[in-house]
Amino acid sequence: MQLLEIGLGGFFGAIARYLVDGFVSERTSASAFPFGTLVINLSGAFVLGLLATLAIERSVLPAGIRGPVMIGFLGAYTTFSTWTLESLRLLEAGSWGLAIANLAGSAVLGILAVVAGVALGRAV
């Protein structure tokens, strides 16, 4: 049953990723920078930090949320592979500055997003 729940979480996470990326990309189409992936990864890092804190440290959420939401939904929602491919494409296009901004910015801002999620989870 747990595998089915994780799979369903992944199904909905993939759909959410598609919708969020489309929404952000439509509004930033004039830029070569992959803002959609950045927004997805930062929001996913924030939510993961928040939920992990609420489920593990605070015991506010049931432990059963870990599989379907944290592994399934957020695992399908965030995307390391797309981030690296978009960075490679920027490098191949000669956009070294944008590639470095994408790689470093996503890593640094991702850590900050997790910290913010954990802080919020601890404050609730």
C-alpha positions as CSV (number, residue, x, y, z in Angstrom):
1,M,0.0,0.0,0.0
2,Q,2.8,2.4,0.8
3,L,4.3,2.0,-2.7
4,L,0.9,2.9,-4.2
5,E,0.7,6.0,-2.0
6,I,4.2,7.1,-3.0
7,G,3.3,6.5,-6.6
8,L,0.1,8.6,-6.3
9,G,2.1,11.4,-4.6
10,G,4.6,11.3,-7.5
11,F,1.7,11.5,-10.0
12,F,0.4,14.6,-8.4
13,G,3.9,16.1,-7.9
14,A,4.7,15.7,-11.6
15,I,1.5,17.4,-12.6
16,A,2.2,20.2,-10.1
17,R,5.7,20.6,-11.5
18,Y,4.3,20.8,-15.1
19,L,1.7,23.5,-14.1
20,V,4.1,25.6,-12.0
21,D,6.8,25.5,-14.7
22,G,4.3,26.5,-17.3
23,F,2.9,29.4,-15.2
24,V,6.4,30.8,-14.4
25,S,7.8,30.2,-17.9
26,E,4.9,32.1,-19.5
27,R,5.7,35.1,-17.4
28,T,9.5,35.0,-17.9
29,S,9.6,33.8,-21.5
30,A,11.8,36.8,-22.5
31,S,14.6,35.5,-20.4
32,A,17.0,32.6,-21.2
33,F,17.3,31.9,-17.5
34,P,15.2,28.8,-16.4
35,F,13.1,30.6,-13.8
36,G,10.5,27.8,-13.8
37,T,13.0,25.2,-12.6
38,L,14.4,27.6,-10.0
39,V,10.9,28.4,-8.6
40,I,10.1,24.7,-8.4
41,N,13.3,23.6,-6.7
42,L,13.2,26.5,-4.2
43,S,9.5,26.0,-3.3
44,G,10.1,22.2,-3.1
45,A,13.1,22.7,-0.8
46,F,11.1,25.1,1.4
47,V,8.1,22.7,1.7
48,L,10.4,19.7,2.3
49,G,12.1,21.5,5.1
50,L,8.8,22.6,6.6
51,L,7.2,19.2,6.4
52,A,10.3,17.3,7.6
53,T,10.3,19.5,10.7
54,L,6.6,19.2,11.4
55,A,6.6,15.4,10.9
56,I,10.0,14.5,12.5
57,E,10.9,17.1,15.1
58,R,7.5,18.4,16.1
59,S,5.4,15.3,15.6
60,V,2.6,17.5,14.4
61,L,2.1,15.6,11.1
62,P,1.7,11.9,11.0
63,A,4.7,9.8,10.1
64,G,2.7,8.4,7.1
65,I,3.1,11.8,5.3
66,R,6.8,11.0,4.6
67,G,6.3,8.5,1.9
68,P,3.4,9.9,-0.2
69,V,4.2,13.6,0.2
70,M,7.9,14.0,1.0
71,I,9.2,11.2,-1.3
72,G,6.4,10.9,-3.8
73,F,5.0,14.4,-4.4
74,L,8.1,16.4,-3.7
75,G,10.4,13.9,-5.3
76,A,8.5,14.2,-8.6
77,Y,7.9,18.0,-8.1
78,T,11.5,19.0,-7.7
79,T,14.0,18.2,-10.4
80,F,17.8,17.9,-10.2
81,S,18.0,16.4,-13.6
82,T,16.3,19.3,-15.4
83,W,18.4,21.8,-13.4
84,T,21.6,20.1,-14.6
85,L,20.4,19.8,-18.2
86,E,19.4,23.4,-18.4
87,S,22.7,24.4,-16.9
88,L,24.5,22.4,-19.6
89,R,22.4,24.0,-22.3
90,L,23.3,27.4,-21.0
91,L,27.0,26.5,-21.1
92,E,26.7,25.1,-24.6
93,A,25.1,28.4,-25.7
94,G,28.0,30.3,-24.3
95,S,26.0,31.8,-21.5
96,W,28.5,31.1,-18.8
97,G,27.3,33.7,-16.5
98,L,23.7,32.4,-16.6
99,A,24.9,28.8,-16.1
100,I,26.9,29.7,-13.1
101,A,24.1,31.8,-11.7
102,N,21.7,28.9,-12.2
103,L,24.0,26.3,-10.6
104,A,25.2,28.5,-7.7
105,G,22.0,30.3,-7.2
106,S,19.9,27.2,-7.0
107,A,22.3,25.5,-4.6
108,V,22.6,28.5,-2.2
109,L,19.0,29.6,-2.5
110,G,17.9,25.9,-2.1
111,I,19.8,25.6,1.2
112,L,18.2,28.9,2.4
113,A,14.8,27.7,1.4
114,V,15.2,24.5,3.4
115,V,16.5,26.6,6.4
116,A,13.4,28.8,6.1
117,G,11.1,25.8,5.9
118,V,12.7,24.2,9.0
119,A,12.6,27.6,10.9
120,L,8.9,28.0,10.1
121,G,8.2,24.4,11.1
122,R,10.0,25.0,14.4
123,A,8.1,28.2,15.0
124,V,4.7,26.8,14.5
